[in-house]
Amino acid sequence: MWNREKSLILSKMFIWIFLALLIGFVLYANVIVDNFVQYSRVELNAVKPFFVWTIYVGSIPAVVLLLSMQKLLKCIEVGDVFTVLSVKYLRIISWTCFVGAIIALIGTTYYLPWLFVAIAAAFMGLVVRILKNTFAQAVVLKEEADFTI
Amino acid sequence: MAIIVNLDVMMAKRKISSGELAETIGLSQANLSILKTGKAKAVRFSTLEAICKALNCQPGDILEFRDDGEVEA
């Protein structure tokens, strides 16, 4: 039977899978970029190091994002959903998305399709930011309800 | 805060302990402590009624408004 615990375990598993993928992506960045450049229709040999560095720099906010997601899930697991701490993690997640968007935007200077990544990351950041605002309001309401005697 | 809770004063006048009052009005000691220390954000009419009944007093004996000159932004 599907329940809340199993759903949380599934979410955690996805985070670990993405973390493993990210580590693999960073470790084999050179190989991945080589293959990408090889099969690309456009001549990209000159900008290969930029691709590798974009992956390296972009992996920093990605790790922070995944770890914040993990911590947020831990908060949900123990029942501390509408707390200042969960709002903090949502804020971090939102900002890491925006940082990722900026990195991708810088990447457009040598490879224009990075623009799609930048737009997707910025939109994701915006969605999480609105979620963070909702959670912050919920924290105020919960505090008021908790202190109503 | 502009609203002052004088519950401890009234309890002292009626010579009733926190535990005794909490039991009479059906409130936990922790919640009564929140109310006494002025940390509460709101008081239910039902709670106020129970306190007034238990202490044989008026809401005005427990709650007091003091203008502290704070202007809300």
Backbone of each chain as ProteinMPNN parsed JSONL, in Angstrom:
{"seq_chain_A": "MWNREKSLILSKMFIWIFLALLIGFVLYANVIVDNFVQYSRVELNAVKPFFVWTIYVGSIPAVVLLLSMQKLLKCIEVGDVFTVLSVKYLRIISWTCFVGAIIALIGTTYYLPWLFVAIAAAFMGLVVRILKNTFAQAVVLKEEADFTI", "coords_chain_A": {"N_chain_A": [[0.857, -1.211, 0.0], [0.548, 2.204, -0.867], [2.006, 4.88, 0.865], [2.665, 7.787, 3.009], [5.283, 7.573, 4.079], [6.583, 5.859, 2.264], [6.476, 7.434, 0.018], [8.149, 9.519, 0.774], [10.545, 8.119, 1.012], [10.931, 7.42, -1.657], [11.296, 9.957, -2.775], [13.671, 10.679, -1.479], [15.359, 8.728, -2.517], [15.439, 9.497, -5.204], [16.812, 11.881, -4.937], [19.327, 10.958, -4.088], [20.001, 9.478, -6.355], [20.177, 11.518, -8.272], [22.269, 12.926, -7.13], [24.344, 11.077, -7.334], [24.443, 10.904, -10.127], [25.234, 13.496, -10.674], [27.791, 13.577, -9.496], [29.06, 11.67, -11.101], [28.816, 12.978, -13.544], [30.447, 15.198, -13.133], [32.927, 13.982, -12.623], [33.376, 12.662, -15.034], [33.338, 14.715, -16.829], [35.027, 15.684, -18.89], [35.064, 13.543, -20.735], [32.348, 13.353, -21.394], [31.882, 15.879, -22.518], [33.671, 15.727, -24.67], [32.466, 13.686, -26.217], [30.042, 14.927, -26.748], [30.848, 17.145, -28.265], [31.958, 15.817, -30.39], [29.726, 14.572, -31.613], [28.213, 16.713, -32.23], [26.651, 18.949, -34.567], [27.636, 21.359, -35.03], [30.741, 23.154, -35.132], [32.582, 22.784, -32.338], [34.975, 22.491, -31.071], [36.834, 24.422, -30.234], [35.671, 25.606, -28.021], [35.564, 23.741, -26.048], [36.921, 23.619, -23.44], [35.452, 25.595, -22.091], [32.92, 24.465, -21.854], [33.484, 22.365, -20.102], [34.267, 23.773, -17.815], [31.929, 25.169, -17.267], [30.318, 23.079, -16.479], [31.727, 22.242, -14.175], [31.588, 24.572, -12.516], [28.834, 24.919, -12.405], [28.115, 22.66, -11.013], [28.483, 23.193, -8.356], [26.321, 24.934, -7.21], [24.401, 23.009, -7.774], [24.986, 20.82, -6.109], [24.597, 22.011, -3.605], [21.889, 22.579, -3.828], [20.745, 19.963, -4.015], [21.502, 18.897, -1.518], [20.166, 20.645, 0.185], [17.571, 20.024, -0.49], [17.483, 17.438, 0.478], [17.752, 17.941, 3.23], [15.411, 19.379, 3.639], [13.521, 17.42, 3.147], [14.065, 15.811, 5.328], [13.149, 17.446, 7.383], [10.409, 17.385, 6.766], [9.931, 14.721, 7.18], [10.19, 14.429, 9.984], [8.047, 15.876, 10.761], [8.23, 18.612, 10.983], [7.127, 20.762, 9.207], [6.033, 23.381, 8.524], [8.076, 25.422, 9.355], [10.635, 27.774, 10.387], [13.043, 26.81, 9.561], [12.501, 25.095, 7.351], [11.612, 26.988, 5.583], [13.948, 28.375, 5.23], [15.516, 26.443, 3.885], [14.039, 26.22, 1.536], [14.429, 28.753, 0.528], [17.177, 28.675, 0.025], [17.22, 26.673, -1.946], [15.788, 27.959, -3.961], [17.511, 30.152, -4.536], [19.805, 28.798, -5.403], [18.889, 27.776, -7.784], [18.6, 30.145, -9.222], [21.266, 30.965, -9.283], [22.336, 28.898, -10.809], [20.99, 29.485, -13.169], [22.191, 31.908, -13.852], [24.818, 31.048, -14.323], [24.39, 29.396, -16.523], [23.461, 31.303, -18.25], [25.735, 32.852, -18.645], [27.115, 30.954, -20.036], [25.88, 31.094, -22.503], [27.359, 32.807, -24.029], [29.266, 31.403, -25.442], [27.881, 29.196, -26.329], [24.83, 29.144, -27.524], [22.41, 27.551, -26.991], [22.487, 27.124, -24.213], [20.846, 28.939, -23.155], [18.265, 27.925, -22.951], [18.516, 26.234, -20.774], [19.122, 28.132, -18.851], [16.743, 29.649, -18.778], [14.919, 27.664, -17.946], [15.993, 27.003, -15.415], [15.793, 29.466, -14.089], [13.024, 29.804, -14.09], [12.247, 27.637, -12.538], [13.469, 28.413, -10.15], [11.897, 30.631, -9.585], [9.385, 29.47, -9.163], [9.915, 27.938, -6.864], [10.555, 29.994, -5.167], [8.118, 31.331, -4.857], [6.759, 29.326, -3.58], [8.262, 29.303, -1.27], [7.551, 31.791, -0.2], [4.885, 31.276, 0.354], [5.14, 29.265, 2.29], [6.444, 30.757, 4.272], [4.405, 32.474, 5.043], [2.635, 30.597, 6.009], [4.031, 29.7, 8.218], [3.837, 31.901, 9.927], [1.066, 31.922, 10.357], [0.759, 29.417, 11.587], [2.231, 29.761, 13.906], [0.674, 31.682, 15.146], [-1.65, 30.23, 15.538], [-0.674, 28.231, 17.222], [-0.074, 29.714, 19.464], [-2.498, 30.545, 20.352], [-4.582, 30.551, 22.946]], "CA_chain_A": [[0.0, 0.0, 0.0], [1.329, 3.431, -0.968], [1.746, 5.804, 1.966], [3.516, 8.976, 3.128], [6.668, 7.153, 4.317], [7.129, 5.328, 1.016], [6.632, 8.584, -0.882], [9.359, 10.227, 1.218], [11.693, 7.26, 0.659], [11.098, 7.551, -3.111], [11.886, 11.292, -3.014], [15.071, 10.602, -1.024], [16.071, 7.902, -3.491], [15.662, 10.331, -6.393], [17.869, 12.845, -4.611], [20.602, 10.221, -4.106], [20.281, 9.14, -7.767], [20.64, 12.759, -8.918], [23.58, 13.248, -6.557], [25.282, 10.135, -7.969], [24.567, 11.336, -11.522], [26.014, 14.745, -10.678], [29.194, 13.223, -9.228], [29.528, 11.024, -12.328], [28.885, 14.025, -14.571], [31.629, 16.033, -12.848], [34.135, 13.147, -12.783], [33.591, 12.34, -16.456], [32.977, 15.914, -17.604], [35.847, 15.744, -20.109], [34.604, 12.496, -21.668], [30.996, 13.724, -21.839], [32.031, 17.032, -23.424], [34.32, 15.204, -25.889], [31.426, 12.99, -26.998], [29.064, 15.929, -27.189], [31.478, 17.945, -29.333], [32.15, 14.905, -31.528], [28.462, 14.313, -32.311], [27.528, 17.981, -32.521], [26.716, 19.346, -35.976], [28.371, 22.628, -35.071], [32.15, 23.018, -34.74], [32.679, 23.286, -30.961], [36.265, 22.081, -30.505], [37.515, 25.566, -29.616], [35.023, 26.01, -26.752], [35.481, 22.562, -25.167], [37.234, 23.921, -22.026], [34.365, 26.393, -21.494], [31.871, 23.497, -21.488], [33.934, 21.634, -18.903], [34.228, 24.695, -16.678], [30.51, 25.45, -16.958], [29.851, 21.906, -15.708], [32.37, 22.301, -12.851], [31.033, 25.69, -11.733], [27.404, 24.652, -12.212], [27.91, 21.544, -10.077], [28.49, 23.712, -6.962], [24.937, 25.169, -6.765], [23.613, 21.769, -7.898], [25.211, 20.034, -4.879], [23.922, 22.744, -2.517], [20.455, 22.378, -4.06], [20.374, 18.59, -3.663], [21.64, 18.715, -0.073], [19.069, 21.397, 0.81], [16.358, 19.21, -0.716], [17.604, 16.318, 1.41], [17.472, 18.469, 4.572], [13.987, 19.73, 3.649], [12.798, 16.149, 3.28], [14.26, 15.372, 6.712], [12.204, 18.269, 8.16], [9.065, 16.869, 6.498], [9.904, 13.386, 7.788], [9.955, 14.529, 11.433], [6.811, 16.63, 10.975], [8.476, 20.059, 11.092], [6.938, 21.249, 7.832], [5.918, 24.842, 8.471], [9.016, 26.0, 10.312], [11.593, 28.74, 9.83], [14.112, 26.02, 8.94], [12.087, 24.643, 6.016], [11.573, 28.21, 4.742], [15.359, 28.653, 4.916], [15.954, 25.498, 2.846], [13.373, 26.587, 0.272], [15.105, 29.963, 0.045], [18.466, 28.233, -0.537], [16.916, 25.963, -3.202], [15.421, 28.984, -4.951], [18.7, 30.921, -4.937], [20.723, 27.942, -6.176], [18.321, 27.734, -9.141], [18.948, 31.426, -9.879], [22.719, 30.947, -9.541], [22.475, 27.996, -11.962], [20.5, 30.227, -14.346], [23.226, 32.899, -14.202], [25.95, 30.3, -14.905], [23.973, 28.983, -17.874], [23.371, 32.541, -19.054], [27.125, 33.177, -19.034], [27.44, 29.938, -21.039], [25.324, 31.459, -23.832], [28.351, 33.6, -24.783], [29.965, 30.504, -26.37], [26.947, 28.181, -26.853], [23.512, 29.762, -27.309], [21.378, 26.7, -26.365], [22.497, 27.215, -22.747], [19.743, 29.855, -22.824], [17.111, 27.104, -22.541], [18.827, 25.784, -19.407], [19.025, 29.334, -18.003], [15.316, 29.978, -18.612], [14.306, 26.586, -17.135], [16.484, 27.132, -14.031], [15.217, 30.696, -13.522], [11.597, 29.549, -13.865], [12.217, 26.73, -11.384], [13.793, 29.264, -8.997], [10.73, 31.475, -9.321], [8.338, 28.603, -8.588], [10.323, 27.594, -5.488], [10.502, 31.243, -4.395], [6.703, 31.556, -4.508], [6.486, 28.285, -2.58], [8.921, 29.766, -0.041], [6.709, 32.875, 0.327], [3.681, 30.629, 0.906], [5.573, 28.591, 3.524], [6.736, 31.797, 5.269], [3.097, 32.933, 5.54], [2.087, 29.472, 6.779], [4.766, 29.678, 9.501], [3.224, 32.967, 10.746], [-0.288, 31.456, 10.73], [0.906, 28.287, 12.511], [2.679, 30.33, 15.183], [-0.483, 32.348, 15.738], [-2.574, 29.163, 15.989], [-0.027, 27.552, 18.355], [-0.092, 30.608, 20.632], [-3.867, 30.923, 20.697], [-4.916, 29.712, 24.109]], "C_chain_A": [[0.885, 1.25, 0.0], [0.994, 4.363, 0.191], [2.799, 6.924, 1.994], [4.997, 8.609, 3.267], [7.33, 6.679, 3.032], [7.373, 6.453, 0.014], [7.908, 9.366, -0.543], [10.62, 9.439, 0.845], [11.994, 7.393, -0.839], [11.769, 8.885, -3.457], [13.366, 11.299, -2.638], [15.923, 9.83, -2.019], [16.409, 8.706, -4.746], [16.794, 11.325, -6.15], [19.236, 12.162, -4.658], [21.0, 9.842, -5.528], [20.84, 10.378, -8.487], [22.03, 13.162, -8.417], [24.67, 12.362, -7.189], [25.529, 10.533, -9.427], [25.442, 12.582, -11.633], [27.5, 14.462, -10.466], [29.818, 12.588, -10.478], [29.743, 12.036, -13.443], [30.143, 14.882, -14.399], [32.91, 15.242, -13.094], [34.445, 12.866, -14.252], [33.221, 13.509, -17.364], [33.729, 15.985, -18.928], [35.347, 14.768, -21.177], [33.248, 12.877, -22.257], [31.072, 14.873, -22.855], [32.667, 16.593, -24.747], [33.299, 14.547, -26.812], [30.423, 13.966, -27.582], [29.593, 16.725, -28.38], [31.62, 17.1, -30.604], [30.864, 14.719, -32.341], [27.691, 15.586, -32.66], [27.706, 18.354, -33.996], [27.533, 20.624, -36.136], [29.814, 22.37, -34.611], [32.338, 23.643, -33.346], [34.023, 22.972, -30.296], [36.972, 23.198, -29.738], [36.956, 25.927, -28.24], [34.889, 24.849, -25.758], [35.814, 22.876, -23.696], [36.138, 24.73, -21.326], [33.218, 25.495, -21.036], [32.22, 22.809, -20.172], [33.837, 22.538, -17.672], [32.806, 25.072, -16.281], [29.945, 24.299, -16.118], [30.429, 21.94, -14.292], [31.736, 23.38, -11.967], [29.558, 25.428, -11.409], [27.131, 23.541, -11.209], [27.868, 22.023, -8.616], [27.063, 24.05, -6.493], [24.07, 23.914, -6.843], [23.754, 20.898, -6.646], [24.474, 20.686, -3.706], [22.406, 22.513, -2.606], [20.012, 20.978, -3.608], [20.47, 18.346, -2.157], [20.546, 19.463, 0.69], [17.753, 20.638, 0.669], [16.324, 18.045, 0.276], [17.242, 16.767, 2.83], [15.99, 18.833, 4.715], [13.133, 18.471, 3.831], [12.896, 15.607, 4.702], [13.304, 16.134, 7.635], [10.783, 17.72, 8.004], [8.878, 15.526, 7.197], [9.587, 13.445, 9.285], [8.726, 15.383, 11.775], [6.993, 18.122, 11.151], [8.362, 20.696, 9.708], [6.932, 22.766, 7.771], [6.778, 25.47, 9.565], [9.952, 26.969, 9.59], [12.695, 28.006, 9.061], [13.732, 25.57, 7.522], [12.0, 25.828, 5.049], [12.995, 28.56, 4.298], [15.861, 27.733, 3.79], [15.316, 25.823, 1.496], [14.023, 27.822, -0.347], [16.442, 29.582, -0.63], [18.239, 27.549, -1.895], [16.611, 26.966, -4.314], [16.657, 29.743, -5.463], [19.698, 30.084, -5.735], [20.222, 27.805, -7.623], [18.703, 29.008, -9.898], [20.446, 31.489, -10.205], [23.012, 30.061, -10.761], [22.061, 28.692, -13.25], [21.551, 31.241, -14.813], [24.417, 32.212, -14.876], [25.615, 29.886, -16.343], [23.901, 30.19, -18.815], [24.756, 32.987, -19.532], [27.569, 32.215, -20.143], [26.932, 30.272, -22.438], [26.324, 32.252, -24.674], [29.15, 32.706, -25.754], [29.064, 29.428, -26.969], [25.526, 28.632, -26.514], [22.455, 28.848, -26.656], [21.403, 26.645, -24.826], [21.351, 28.101, -22.261], [18.511, 29.081, -22.333], [17.288, 26.622, -21.091], [18.634, 26.958, -18.44], [17.566, 29.679, -17.725], [14.634, 28.942, -17.713], [14.702, 26.725, -15.664], [15.87, 28.358, -13.344], [13.737, 30.495, -13.206], [11.4, 28.657, -12.637], [12.471, 27.517, -10.091], [12.621, 30.12, -8.59], [9.612, 30.677, -8.651], [8.659, 28.298, -7.12], [10.235, 28.834, -4.589], [9.071, 31.548, -3.953], [6.277, 30.547, -3.436], [7.066, 28.704, -1.22], [8.088, 30.874, 0.617], [5.451, 32.302, 0.986], [4.009, 29.962, 2.239], [5.824, 29.616, 4.634], [5.437, 32.319, 5.889], [2.468, 31.855, 6.418], [2.752, 29.382, 8.161], [4.147, 30.706, 10.461], [1.86, 32.506, 11.26], [-0.219, 30.33, 11.766], [1.298, 28.791, 13.897], [1.52, 30.978, 15.914], [-1.466, 31.307, 16.3], [-1.999, 28.458, 17.225], [-0.1, 28.389, 19.627], [-1.478, 31.206, 20.891], [-4.33, 29.974, 21.779], [-6.424, 29.68, 24.321]], "O_chain_A": [[1.844, 1.344, 0.765], [-0.18, 4.608, 0.468], [3.684, 7.0, 1.141], [5.859, 9.241, 2.658], [8.471, 7.033, 2.735], [8.346, 6.43, -0.74], [8.64, 9.812, -1.427], [11.624, 10.012, 0.422], [13.154, 7.468, -1.242], [12.668, 8.952, -4.296], [14.204, 11.84, -3.36], [17.051, 10.214, -2.327], [17.514, 8.611, -5.282], [17.619, 11.58, -7.027], [20.191, 12.715, -5.203], [22.18, 9.875, -5.878], [21.834, 10.298, -9.21], [22.856, 13.67, -9.176], [25.757, 12.831, -7.528], [26.662, 10.508, -9.905], [26.266, 12.713, -12.539], [28.357, 15.02, -11.152], [30.94, 12.914, -10.865], [30.72, 11.963, -14.189], [30.809, 15.242, -15.369], [33.859, 15.75, -13.692], [35.604, 12.835, -14.665], [32.839, 13.318, -18.519], [33.146, 16.307, -19.963], [35.224, 15.114, -22.352], [33.023, 12.745, -23.46], [30.423, 14.845, -23.901], [32.249, 17.036, -25.817], [33.263, 14.808, -28.015], [30.011, 13.856, -28.737], [28.887, 16.948, -29.363], [31.434, 17.582, -31.722], [30.886, 14.708, -33.572], [26.645, 15.532, -33.307], [28.755, 18.112, -34.594], [28.047, 20.929, -37.212], [30.067, 21.478, -33.801], [32.264, 24.862, -33.188], [34.182, 23.168, -29.092], [37.625, 22.953, -28.724], [37.664, 26.48, -27.399], [34.187, 24.963, -24.754], [35.083, 22.454, -22.8], [35.916, 24.577, -20.125], [32.619, 25.718, -19.984], [31.395, 22.685, -19.267], [33.376, 22.109, -16.615], [32.514, 25.27, -15.102], [29.192, 24.52, -15.17], [29.712, 21.698, -13.321], [31.392, 23.124, -10.813], [29.096, 25.679, -10.295], [26.051, 23.479, -10.622], [27.299, 21.357, -7.752], [26.622, 23.512, -5.477], [23.119, 23.765, -6.076], [22.779, 20.311, -6.176], [23.814, 20.008, -2.918], [21.737, 22.284, -1.598], [19.016, 20.839, -2.898], [19.619, 17.668, -1.582], [20.055, 18.983, 1.712], [16.932, 20.612, 1.585], [15.278, 17.715, 0.836], [16.52, 16.071, 3.544], [15.389, 18.625, 5.769], [12.153, 18.471, 4.576], [11.947, 15.022, 5.221], [12.72, 15.554, 8.551], [10.045, 17.602, 8.982], [7.81, 15.233, 7.735], [8.823, 12.628, 9.799], [8.411, 15.582, 12.948], [6.031, 18.834, 11.438], [9.358, 21.113, 9.116], [7.73, 23.368, 7.053], [6.269, 25.979, 10.564], [10.044, 26.981, 8.363], [13.21, 28.498, 8.057], [14.546, 25.656, 6.603], [12.277, 25.693, 3.857], [13.226, 28.978, 3.163], [16.54, 28.181, 2.866], [15.958, 25.718, 0.451], [14.155, 27.931, -1.566], [16.784, 30.091, -1.697], [18.958, 27.805, -2.861], [17.098, 26.847, -5.438], [16.819, 29.946, -6.666], [20.36, 30.597, -6.638], [21.016, 27.729, -8.561], [19.082, 28.955, -11.068], [20.844, 31.996, -11.253], [23.817, 30.414, -11.624], [22.693, 28.518, -14.291], [21.772, 31.412, -16.012], [24.958, 32.711, -15.862], [26.439, 30.008, -17.25], [24.23, 30.105, -19.998], [24.925, 33.436, -20.666], [28.296, 32.597, -21.061], [27.478, 29.8, -23.435], [26.162, 32.362, -25.89], [29.653, 33.191, -26.768], [29.408, 28.815, -27.979], [25.079, 28.517, -25.373], [21.671, 29.33, -25.839], [20.447, 26.174, -24.209], [20.939, 28.022, -21.104], [17.808, 29.522, -21.423], [16.344, 26.608, -20.301], [18.062, 26.804, -17.361], [17.192, 29.964, -16.587], [13.862, 29.301, -16.824], [13.864, 26.585, -14.773], [15.479, 28.3, -12.179], [13.25, 30.961, -12.176], [10.515, 28.889, -11.814], [11.794, 27.322, -9.082], [12.368, 30.319, -7.401], [8.979, 31.14, -7.703], [7.792, 28.387, -6.25], [9.888, 28.739, -3.412], [8.839, 31.969, -2.82], [5.533, 30.878, -2.513], [6.454, 28.493, -0.173], [7.936, 30.898, 1.839], [5.012, 32.777, 2.033], [3.25, 30.077, 3.202], [5.468, 29.387, 5.789], [5.367, 32.574, 7.091], [1.847, 32.154, 7.438], [2.104, 29.031, 9.147], [3.957, 30.429, 11.645], [1.537, 32.673, 12.436], [-1.02, 30.282, 12.699], [0.784, 28.329, 14.916], [1.386, 30.852, 17.131], [-2.03, 31.48, 17.38], [-2.733, 28.129, 18.157], [-0.178, 27.851, 20.731], [-1.613, 32.231, 21.558], [-4.456, 28.767, 21.57], [-6.903, 29.028, 25.25]]}, "seq_chain_B": "MAIIVNLDVMMAKRKISSGELAETIGLSQANLSILKTGKAKAVRFSTLEAICKALNCQPGDILEFRDDGEVEA", "coords_chain_B": {"N_chain_B": [[4.228, 44.741, 24.33], [0.821, 45.858, 23.957], [-1.383, 44.799, 25.225], [-1.802, 43.619, 28.403], [-1.454, 40.781, 30.421], [-2.916, 40.029, 33.36], [-3.1, 37.73, 34.845], [-1.648, 36.282, 36.776], [-1.738, 38.01, 38.945], [-4.425, 38.044, 39.612], [-4.739, 35.361, 40.206], [-3.164, 35.181, 42.465], [-4.647, 36.804, 44.173], [-6.908, 35.242, 44.467], [-5.823, 33.116, 45.611], [-4.956, 30.732, 44.255], [-3.326, 28.013, 42.736], [-1.174, 27.475, 39.806], [-1.328, 24.886, 38.754], [-3.722, 23.999, 39.842], [-5.573, 25.806, 38.73], [-5.208, 25.296, 36.011], [-6.139, 22.683, 35.868], [-8.809, 23.038, 36.621], [-9.874, 24.645, 34.55], [-9.359, 23.119, 32.382], [-6.977, 23.246, 30.884], [-3.657, 22.893, 29.594], [-0.671, 22.9, 31.626], [1.47, 24.053, 30.363], [0.297, 25.651, 28.358], [-1.099, 27.417, 29.984], [0.994, 28.673, 31.186], [2.104, 30.01, 28.98], [0.097, 31.848, 28.558], [0.149, 33.264, 30.992], [2.691, 34.407, 30.952], [2.49, 36.219, 28.964], [3.028, 35.517, 26.37], [1.182, 34.619, 24.632], [-0.666, 34.822, 21.557], [-3.312, 35.144, 21.051], [-6.517, 34.912, 22.741], [-8.989, 32.545, 23.335], [-12.57, 32.998, 23.484], [-13.875, 31.047, 24.903], [-11.878, 30.07, 26.59], [-11.324, 32.338, 28.074], [-13.769, 32.698, 29.314], [-13.877, 30.396, 30.887], [-11.736, 30.879, 32.613], [-12.567, 33.241, 33.904], [-14.821, 32.239, 35.183], [-13.662, 30.34, 36.896], [-12.025, 31.952, 38.486], [-13.763, 33.736, 39.426], [-14.192, 36.386, 38.353], [-13.969, 39.373, 36.225], [-13.398, 39.767, 32.63], [-11.865, 42.068, 32.294], [-10.422, 42.187, 34.61], [-8.404, 40.471, 34.192], [-7.253, 41.03, 31.699], [-5.523, 43.836, 30.394], [-5.252, 47.034, 28.887], [-2.479, 48.802, 27.808], [-1.121, 51.715, 26.642], [1.671, 51.681, 24.839], [2.863, 53.375, 23.15], [3.793, 52.457, 20.708], [3.896, 52.491, 17.213], [2.37, 50.917, 14.557], [3.929, 49.851, 11.573]], "CA_chain_B": [[2.859, 44.519, 23.824], [-0.127, 46.776, 24.587], [-2.315, 44.052, 26.088], [-1.096, 42.989, 29.52], [-2.227, 39.713, 31.069], [-2.721, 40.096, 34.821], [-3.631, 36.476, 35.379], [-0.938, 35.906, 38.008], [-2.216, 38.896, 40.022], [-5.768, 37.546, 39.973], [-4.538, 34.049, 40.84], [-2.643, 35.439, 43.814], [-5.774, 37.328, 44.964], [-7.839, 34.129, 44.747], [-4.979, 32.087, 46.262], [-5.085, 29.5, 43.475], [-2.06, 27.686, 42.071], [-1.241, 27.261, 38.355], [-1.787, 23.52, 38.516], [-5.129, 23.929, 40.229], [-6.352, 26.55, 37.743], [-5.118, 24.554, 34.743], [-7.022, 21.518, 35.974], [-10.197, 23.511, 36.681], [-10.351, 25.151, 33.252], [-9.053, 22.124, 31.339], [-5.879, 23.738, 30.042], [-2.375, 22.299, 30.013], [0.184, 23.834, 32.405], [2.324, 24.762, 29.391], [-0.516, 26.71, 27.747], [-1.394, 28.415, 31.023], [2.249, 29.422, 31.36], [2.188, 30.913, 27.807], [-0.877, 32.918, 28.819], [0.626, 34.054, 32.145], [3.914, 35.154, 30.615], [2.192, 37.192, 27.921], [3.531, 35.068, 25.064], [0.041, 34.227, 23.798], [-1.02, 35.745, 20.475], [-4.764, 35.35, 21.137], [-7.203, 34.121, 23.774], [-10.344, 32.16, 22.908], [-13.629, 33.414, 24.408], [-14.184, 29.902, 25.781], [-10.821, 30.024, 27.614], [-11.539, 33.516, 28.929], [-14.976, 32.405, 30.1], [-13.513, 29.385, 31.896], [-10.854, 31.528, 33.608], [-13.406, 34.155, 34.69], [-15.687, 31.408, 36.034], [-12.826, 29.708, 37.919], [-11.463, 32.965, 39.395], [-14.878, 34.596, 39.817], [-13.794, 37.762, 38.032], [-14.361, 39.888, 34.913], [-12.255, 39.771, 31.693], [-11.062, 43.27, 32.544], [-9.523, 41.947, 35.748], [-7.283, 39.65, 33.689], [-6.606, 41.713, 30.573], [-5.418, 45.29, 30.563], [-4.627, 47.699, 27.747], [-1.544, 49.869, 28.164], [-0.587, 52.34, 25.427], [3.133, 51.785, 24.955], [3.334, 54.367, 22.173], [4.302, 51.818, 19.486], [3.071, 52.721, 16.022], [2.621, 49.838, 13.59], [4.303, 50.314, 10.23]], "C_chain_B": [[1.865, 45.357, 24.616], [-1.123, 46.066, 25.513], [-1.511, 43.305, 27.158], [-2.016, 41.937, 30.156], [-1.894, 39.727, 32.563], [-3.242, 38.842, 35.519], [-2.967, 36.092, 36.701], [-1.388, 36.745, 39.21], [-3.552, 38.372, 40.552], [-5.676, 36.191, 40.683], [-4.042, 34.209, 42.272], [-3.759, 35.937, 44.727], [-6.716, 36.206, 45.398], [-7.124, 32.955, 45.433], [-5.142, 30.718, 45.572], [-3.773, 29.244, 42.724], [-2.275, 27.457, 40.563], [-1.825, 25.893, 38.018], [-3.272, 23.366, 38.752], [-6.015, 24.601, 39.175], [-6.372, 25.799, 36.403], [-6.074, 23.371, 34.747], [-8.493, 21.942, 35.936], [-10.713, 23.918, 35.305], [-10.026, 24.213, 32.084], [-7.996, 22.573, 30.358], [-4.577, 23.077, 30.507], [-1.557, 23.367, 30.756], [1.038, 24.687, 31.469], [1.567, 25.921, 28.755], [-0.857, 27.816, 28.739], [-0.162, 29.302, 31.256], [2.436, 30.432, 30.209], [1.289, 32.123, 28.024], [-0.371, 33.857, 29.92], [1.818, 34.937, 31.789], [3.709, 36.161, 29.478], [2.711, 36.814, 26.547], [2.399, 34.723, 24.092], [-0.279, 35.291, 22.749], [-2.514, 36.08, 20.519], [-5.348, 34.48, 22.24], [-8.613, 33.815, 23.273], [-11.358, 32.651, 23.955], [-13.933, 32.295, 25.403], [-13.154, 29.786, 26.916], [-11.026, 31.148, 28.621], [-12.727, 33.286, 29.874], [-14.654, 31.432, 31.235], [-12.645, 29.997, 32.997], [-11.687, 32.434, 34.524], [-14.296, 33.382, 35.663], [-14.873, 30.837, 37.199], [-12.312, 30.727, 38.943], [-12.527, 33.935, 39.917], [-14.526, 36.083, 39.598], [-14.303, 38.165, 36.649], [-13.149, 39.832, 33.964], [-11.309, 40.949, 31.9], [-10.104, 43.125, 33.721], [-8.269, 41.196, 35.304], [-6.508, 40.36, 32.58], [-6.631, 43.218, 30.767], [-4.741, 45.887, 29.325], [-3.742, 48.841, 28.246], [-0.952, 50.435, 26.88], [0.921, 52.525, 25.575], [3.735, 52.697, 23.887], [3.899, 53.789, 20.893], [3.346, 52.072, 18.331], [3.412, 51.631, 15.016], [2.913, 50.399, 12.211], [3.36, 49.769, 9.174]], "O_chain_B": [[2.041, 45.549, 25.819], [-1.637, 46.661, 26.46], [-0.658, 42.473, 26.849], [-3.198, 42.186, 30.392], [-0.76, 39.474, 32.972], [-3.755, 38.899, 36.637], [-3.634, 35.635, 37.63], [-1.416, 36.262, 40.342], [-3.773, 38.273, 41.759], [-6.421, 35.908, 41.622], [-4.444, 33.471, 43.171], [-3.829, 35.561, 45.897], [-7.245, 36.202, 46.51], [-7.739, 31.948, 45.783], [-5.424, 29.705, 46.212], [-3.19, 30.163, 42.148], [-3.403, 27.272, 40.108], [-2.677, 25.751, 37.141], [-3.985, 22.709, 37.992], [-7.05, 24.067, 38.777], [-7.412, 25.686, 35.754], [-6.738, 23.094, 33.749], [-9.318, 21.288, 35.299], [-11.837, 23.585, 34.93], [-10.381, 24.491, 30.938], [-8.094, 22.32, 29.158], [-4.43, 22.744, 31.683], [-1.73, 24.566, 30.54], [1.298, 25.862, 31.729], [2.097, 27.024, 28.62], [-0.898, 28.995, 28.386], [-0.272, 30.505, 31.49], [2.871, 31.562, 30.432], [1.657, 33.258, 27.722], [-0.451, 35.079, 29.796], [1.936, 36.067, 32.264], [4.639, 36.864, 29.083], [2.828, 37.662, 25.662], [2.622, 34.558, 22.892], [-0.179, 36.49, 23.007], [-2.933, 37.153, 20.085], [-4.773, 33.463, 22.627], [-9.337, 34.711, 22.841], [-11.055, 32.715, 25.146], [-14.21, 32.544, 26.577], [-13.5, 29.451, 28.049], [-10.922, 30.956, 29.833], [-12.687, 33.63, 31.055], [-15.087, 31.608, 32.373], [-12.803, 29.67, 34.173], [-11.542, 32.406, 35.746], [-14.504, 33.798, 36.803], [-15.327, 30.843, 38.343], [-12.179, 30.41, 40.125], [-12.247, 34.821, 40.725], [-14.559, 36.899, 40.519], [-14.987, 37.388, 35.984], [-12.007, 39.846, 34.422], [-10.1, 40.83, 31.701], [-9.108, 43.84, 33.82], [-7.22, 41.269, 35.944], [-5.28, 40.302, 32.524], [-7.614, 43.793, 31.234], [-3.787, 45.322, 28.789], [-4.18, 49.716, 28.992], [-0.338, 49.698, 26.109], [1.392, 53.388, 26.316], [4.955, 52.78, 23.739], [4.431, 54.53, 20.066], [2.136, 51.889, 18.46], [4.575, 51.436, 14.662], [2.231, 51.309, 11.739], [3.526, 50.057, 7.989]]}, "name": "protein", "num_of_chains": 2, "seq": "MWNREKSLILSKMFIWIFLALLIGFVLYANVIVDNFVQYSRVELNAVKPFFVWTIYVGSIPAVVLLLSMQKLLKCIEVGDVFTVLSVKYLRIISWTCFVGAIIALIGTTYYLPWLFVAIAAAFMGLVVRILKNTFAQAVVLKEEADFTIMAIIVNLDVMMAKRKISSGELAETIGLSQANLSILKTGKAKAVRFSTLEAICKALNCQPGDILEFRDDGEVEA"}
